[in-house]
Amino acid sequence: MPDPRDIVDIDGLRTQRTQQTGDAAGAAGGASASKPFLMIWFRCCATYGRLPKSPDGLSYVGRCPKCLAKLEVPVGEGGTNRRMFEAE
């Protein structure tokens, strides 16, 4: 069973608001339209960043928002529900 602390729902407020108002137009921008990403704590600059999934779906690729250090995280067999990680 996944640890609920490792699951991040960025669009949660938007989805919740759509359900309350019944607004069909808001549903298009909800969780189903979001793209997969990893949240990374870059220890090099003590800042957070996002790594979007590559178009081929084999890795998550991005850079530190401050020093622009490149980071590529391969998608492992079996995967994980965690979306927050640290990078040195």
Helices and strands as residue ranges (DSSP letters): G 4-6, H 12-21, H 24-27, G 31-33, E 37-42, E 47-52, E 59-63, E 70-74, E 84-87
